[in-house]
Amino acid sequence: MPNPSMTSPLFDLSDKIAVITGSTKGIGKAIARHMALAGAKVVISSRKAEACAEVKAEFDAEGLTAIAVPCNVARKDALENLVATTMQTYGRIDVLVCNAATNPVYGPTASASDEAFDKIMGTNIRSVWQLCNMVIPQMAARRDGAVIIVSSIAALRGNDVIGLYGVSKAADAGLARNLAVEWGPSNIRVNAILPGLVRTDFARALWEDDANRARRESATPLRRLGEPDDIAGIAVMLASQAGAFITGQTIVADGGVTIA
C-alpha cells in the first residue's frame, strides 16, 4: 500500500520563484495561492499597492511565502521595476504567469475608439510581450523556466460584444506558440490557458444575473461555471515537472463549452 504521507514530486514547486501579474483577486490570486501551497515563493502584483499588501498579509497569515510588488502592466517602467525588484529579492524568476488583462468596452469592434483599442492591446498583449522579453533570457541562461499566459476562449470564437478583447487574447495564444518555438532549445516552456466563464469580479456582468447564469450553465456540458481554482490547478501543472513536456499549447478550461 502507498504511504499516504507521500506526495508526488511532479507537482512540487519548492523554492521556485513565481511572478504572477494581476494576482490580487480572481484567477491570478488563486494561481498565486496554489503555487505558494506547492512550495513556491510568489510575487503578488497588481495596479493597486493596497490590494497587493492585503493579499500578502493574507498569505503571510496562511504561512505562505510572498512579496508584494505593485505594477501597472501597461507601463514599461512598471514592468521593469517588477522584474528588478524580484531579481534583487530572489536573484531569479523561475515561473512567469501573465494574467493581468483589461476589457473597458462592450459592443461591436466598429464602435470602439482608437483609445480603447490601444488600451486593450497595450495591456493584454504588448505588456505580455515586453514582460516575457525581460524575464525569459535569465531563465534561458539557467536552461530552466516556465511561462504561462492566461488567454481566454474568446481567442477561439467570434463575439459581438467583446471582440477586441478576443482579438487580444488570440494574440496572446499566438505569442505563446511563437515564444515556445524561439525558446524551446533553451528548455523554456511557454503555454496559454484559455478559461471559459469563471466566477470572478472581472466576468461578473456575465454571471451575476440569475437568468443569464442559468443559460450559461445549461450550455456547458459540466453544467456549472468555472471557479478560479479550476484554472489554478492547470497553472501549477504547467509550472511544475508535471508539465515538463508541454509547450506551445493552448489548454482550454471551459467545462466543455467550445465542444458542445
C-alpha positions as CSV (number, residue, x, y, z in Angstrom):
1,M,0.0,0.0,0.0
2,P,1.3,3.5,-0.8
3,N,2.3,5.7,2.1
4,P,-0.5,8.4,2.4
5,S,2.1,10.9,3.7
6,M,4.0,10.8,0.5
7,T,3.2,13.2,-2.3
8,S,4.2,13.1,-6.0
9,P,7.3,15.3,-6.8
10,L,5.7,16.1,-10.1
11,F,3.7,19.0,-8.7
12,D,6.3,20.3,-6.3
13,L,7.3,23.9,-6.7
14,S,9.5,24.1,-3.6
15,D,11.8,27.1,-3.7
16,K,10.7,28.2,-7.2
17,I,10.2,31.9,-7.7
18,A,6.9,32.7,-9.4
19,V,5.8,36.1,-10.6
20,I,2.0,36.4,-11.2
21,T,0.6,39.6,-12.7
22,G,-3.0,40.6,-11.8
23,S,-2.8,38.4,-8.7
24,T,-4.8,40.3,-6.1
25,K,-8.1,38.7,-7.0
26,G,-9.8,36.1,-9.1
27,I,-7.8,33.7,-11.3
28,G,-4.5,35.4,-10.6
29,K,-4.9,35.2,-6.8
30,A,-5.9,31.6,-7.0
31,I,-2.8,30.8,-9.1
32,A,-0.6,32.6,-6.7
33,R,-2.1,30.8,-3.7
34,H,-1.8,27.3,-5.1
35,M,1.7,27.9,-6.4
36,A,2.6,29.0,-2.9
37,L,0.9,26.0,-1.4
38,A,3.0,23.9,-3.8
39,G,6.1,25.5,-2.2
40,A,6.9,28.5,-4.5
41,K,7.9,31.9,-3.3
42,V,5.3,34.1,-5.1
43,V,5.3,37.7,-6.2
44,I,1.9,39.3,-5.8
45,S,1.3,42.1,-8.3
46,S,-1.5,44.3,-9.5
47,R,-2.0,48.1,-10.1
48,K,-3.1,49.0,-6.5
49,A,-0.5,48.9,-3.8
50,E,-3.2,48.5,-1.1
51,A,-4.6,45.4,-2.7
52,C,-1.1,43.8,-3.1
53,A,-0.4,44.5,0.6
54,E,-3.7,42.9,1.7
55,V,-3.1,39.7,-0.3
56,K,0.5,39.5,1.0
57,A,-0.8,39.8,4.6
58,E,-3.4,37.1,3.9
59,F,-0.8,34.8,2.5
60,D,1.6,35.6,5.4
61,A,-1.2,34.5,7.8
62,E,-1.5,31.2,6.0
63,G,2.2,30.6,6.3
64,L,2.8,31.2,2.6
65,T,5.9,33.0,1.3
66,A,5.1,36.1,-0.8
67,I,6.3,39.6,-1.5
68,A,4.1,42.4,-3.0
69,V,5.2,44.5,-5.9
70,P,2.6,46.8,-7.4
71,C,2.7,47.1,-11.1
72,N,0.6,48.6,-13.9
73,V,1.4,46.3,-16.7
74,A,0.5,48.9,-19.3
75,R,3.6,50.9,-18.3
76,K,7.0,49.5,-19.3
77,D,8.8,51.2,-16.4
78,A,6.5,49.4,-14.0
79,L,7.2,46.1,-15.6
80,E,10.9,46.8,-15.4
81,N,10.5,47.6,-11.7
82,L,8.6,44.4,-11.1
83,V,11.4,42.3,-12.7
84,A,14.2,44.3,-11.0
85,T,12.6,44.1,-7.5
86,T,12.1,40.4,-7.9
87,M,15.6,39.8,-9.1
88,Q,17.0,41.9,-6.2
89,T,15.0,39.9,-3.7
90,Y,15.4,36.4,-5.0
91,G,18.1,36.5,-7.7
92,R,16.0,34.8,-10.3
93,I,12.5,34.1,-11.8
94,D,11.6,30.5,-12.4
95,V,7.9,30.9,-13.3
96,L,6.1,33.8,-15.0
97,V,2.3,34.0,-15.1
98,C,1.0,36.8,-17.3
99,N,-2.6,37.1,-16.1
100,A,-3.3,40.9,-15.9
101,A,-5.8,42.0,-18.5
102,T,-8.4,44.6,-19.3
103,N,-11.6,45.0,-21.2
104,P,-13.0,48.5,-20.9
105,V,-15.5,48.3,-23.8
106,Y,-18.5,46.2,-24.7
107,G,-20.1,46.2,-28.2
108,P,-19.1,45.8,-31.8
109,T,-15.5,46.5,-32.8
110,A,-16.7,49.2,-35.2
111,S,-17.9,51.3,-32.3
112,A,-14.7,51.1,-30.3
113,S,-12.4,54.1,-30.2
114,D,-8.7,54.2,-31.0
115,E,-8.0,54.8,-27.4
116,A,-9.9,51.7,-26.3
117,F,-8.1,49.6,-29.0
118,D,-4.7,50.9,-27.7
119,K,-5.6,50.3,-24.1
120,I,-6.7,46.7,-24.7
121,M,-3.8,45.8,-26.9
122,G,-1.3,47.6,-24.7
123,T,-2.4,45.9,-21.5
124,N,-3.4,42.4,-22.9
125,I,-0.6,41.7,-25.5
126,R,2.1,44.3,-25.6
127,S,2.8,44.1,-21.9
128,V,3.0,40.3,-22.1
129,W,5.5,40.5,-24.9
130,Q,7.5,43.1,-23.0
131,L,7.5,41.2,-19.7
132,C,8.5,37.9,-21.4
133,N,11.4,39.7,-23.1
134,M,12.5,40.9,-19.7
135,V,12.2,37.6,-17.9
136,I,12.9,34.7,-20.3
137,P,16.6,35.5,-21.0
138,Q,17.6,34.9,-17.4
139,M,15.6,31.6,-17.5
140,A,17.4,30.6,-20.6
141,A,20.8,31.3,-19.0
142,R,19.9,28.5,-16.5
143,R,18.1,26.4,-19.1
144,D,15.0,26.2,-16.9
145,G,11.8,28.1,-16.8
146,A,8.0,28.1,-17.4
147,V,5.8,30.9,-18.8
148,I,2.1,30.8,-18.6
149,I,-0.1,33.3,-20.4
150,V,-3.8,33.4,-19.3
151,S,-5.7,33.9,-22.5
152,S,-9.5,33.1,-23.0
153,I,-11.9,31.0,-25.1
154,A,-12.7,34.4,-26.6
155,A,-9.5,33.8,-28.6
156,L,-11.3,30.9,-30.4
157,R,-14.7,32.4,-31.1
158,G,-16.1,35.5,-32.7
159,N,-18.1,37.7,-30.3
160,D,-20.3,40.7,-31.0
161,V,-19.7,42.4,-27.6
162,I,-16.1,41.7,-26.6
163,G,-14.5,41.4,-30.0
164,L,-11.3,43.5,-29.3
165,Y,-10.7,41.6,-26.1
166,G,-11.0,38.3,-28.1
167,V,-8.5,39.6,-30.7
168,S,-6.0,40.5,-27.9
169,K,-6.4,37.0,-26.4
170,A,-5.9,35.3,-29.7
171,A,-2.7,37.3,-30.0
172,D,-1.7,36.0,-26.5
173,A,-2.2,32.4,-27.7
174,G,-0.2,33.1,-30.8
175,L,2.6,34.7,-28.8
176,A,2.8,31.6,-26.5
177,R,3.3,29.4,-29.6
178,N,6.0,31.6,-31.1
179,L,7.9,32.0,-27.8
180,A,7.8,28.3,-27.3
181,V,9.5,27.8,-30.7
182,E,12.1,30.5,-30.0
183,W,13.0,29.5,-26.5
184,G,12.4,25.7,-26.6
185,P,16.0,24.9,-27.4
186,S,16.9,26.6,-24.1
187,N,14.4,24.4,-22.2
188,I,11.9,27.1,-21.7
189,R,8.2,26.1,-21.8
190,V,5.6,28.6,-22.8
191,N,1.9,27.8,-22.8
192,A,-1.5,29.5,-22.7
193,I,-4.5,28.7,-20.6
194,L,-7.9,29.6,-22.2
195,P,-10.6,29.8,-19.5
196,G,-14.2,29.8,-20.2
197,L,-16.6,31.8,-18.0
198,V,-15.2,31.8,-14.5
199,R,-16.8,33.3,-11.4
200,T,-14.6,36.3,-10.9
201,D,-15.2,40.0,-10.5
202,F,-13.8,40.6,-14.0
203,A,-16.6,38.5,-15.5
204,R,-19.3,39.5,-13.0
205,A,-21.5,41.1,-15.7
206,L,-21.7,37.7,-17.4
207,W,-22.8,35.6,-14.4
208,E,-24.3,37.7,-11.6
209,D,-27.7,37.8,-13.3
210,D,-29.6,34.6,-12.4
211,A,-31.2,34.1,-15.7
212,N,-28.0,34.7,-17.7
213,R,-26.1,32.4,-15.4
214,A,-28.7,29.6,-15.8
215,R,-28.4,29.9,-19.6
216,R,-24.6,29.7,-19.5
217,E,-24.7,26.7,-17.2
218,S,-27.2,24.9,-19.3
219,A,-25.0,25.4,-22.4
220,T,-22.0,24.0,-20.5
221,P,-21.6,20.1,-20.6
222,L,-20.4,20.1,-16.9
223,R,-23.5,22.3,-16.1
224,R,-21.6,24.8,-14.0
225,L,-19.4,27.8,-14.3
226,G,-15.7,27.7,-13.7
227,E,-14.0,28.7,-10.4
228,P,-10.6,30.3,-10.0
229,D,-9.2,27.1,-8.5
230,D,-10.1,25.3,-11.7
231,I,-7.6,27.4,-13.6
232,A,-5.0,27.5,-10.8
233,G,-4.6,23.7,-10.9
234,I,-3.7,23.9,-14.6
235,A,-1.1,26.6,-13.9
236,V,0.5,24.6,-11.2
237,M,0.8,21.6,-13.5
238,L,2.3,23.7,-16.3
239,A,4.8,25.3,-13.9
240,S,6.0,22.0,-12.4
241,Q,7.6,18.8,-13.6
242,A,4.2,17.5,-14.4
243,G,4.2,19.9,-17.4
244,A,7.8,19.3,-18.4
245,F,7.0,18.0,-21.9
246,I,4.2,20.5,-22.7
247,T,5.0,23.7,-24.6
248,G,3.3,26.0,-27.2
249,Q,-0.1,24.7,-26.3
250,T,-3.5,26.4,-25.7
251,I,-5.2,24.5,-22.9
252,V,-8.9,25.2,-22.9
253,A,-10.6,25.0,-19.5
254,D,-14.3,25.8,-20.1
255,G,-16.4,23.0,-18.8
256,G,-16.8,21.8,-22.4
257,V,-18.5,24.9,-23.9
258,T,-16.4,25.0,-27.0
259,I,-17.1,21.3,-27.9
260,A,-20.8,21.4,-27.2
